[in-house]
Amino acid sequence: MFVHTTIMKTHLENLNWRYATKRFDENKKISAEDLSALKEAVRLSASSYGLQPYQVLVIEDEKTKEKLRAAAFNQPQLTEASQVFVFASYTEVKEEYIQDYMKNVAETRGMDLSELDQFAEMIKGASMSLPKDQQAVWTAKQTYIALGFLLNAAATLKIDTCPMEGFNAEEFDEILGLKEKGLTTAVIATAGYRSEEDITQNYKKVRKSNEDLFINI
């Protein structure tokens, strides 16, 4: 019990430490080891059916970051941060995506592909039957779960992040060549280390109280 309490106390301290970083120290870079850990946390994210109907681009190239900054209303995080994570969701759910997932499940769990036919049909019925615009909404929602995993992992490693929706998705898609891949930018996050000049790091965290947030039934 003591160990569990200590772990949770540390976790909550990390969550209190993190904030949406507005200015990064562009001279500090995330190590290869820590970046690998962040990627693994995102890879292990929960998603509906485990389908992960998205891809995640990790942008380090300075020229690309400059272009993305222009498409994000010139927000400095895009170029100051060590990396920019772009969560790009499928614009529609295609049968081939589901079949690829079934093959992955079969190989990972040592199953015959035919054993998963019912599971595959269930996913197809639940997702592909939706109108195309609703499919895009559903896939985009999944990226926000992965974003949460990134933010939590980064806080554990004392890496700063800033989740961001302030960008022109069409311009991002064009810069990154996403449209031809059946993808579109859903949400992004910058990651690195806070600048001493970022005064927002000293702001007290504002959240609803337990009484205002939770409804116990």
Secondary structure, DSSP 8 states (H G I E B T S, - for coil): -HHHHHHHHHHHHHHHH--B-SSB-TT----HHHHHHHHHHHHT---GGG---EEEEEE--HHHHHHHHHTTTT-THHHHSSEEEEEEEESS--HHHHHHHHHHHHHHHT--GGGGHHHHHHHHHHHTTS-HHHHHHHHHHHHHHHHHHHHHHHHHTT-EEEEE--S-HHHHHHHHT-GGGTEEEEEEEEEE-B-TT-GGGGS------HHHH----
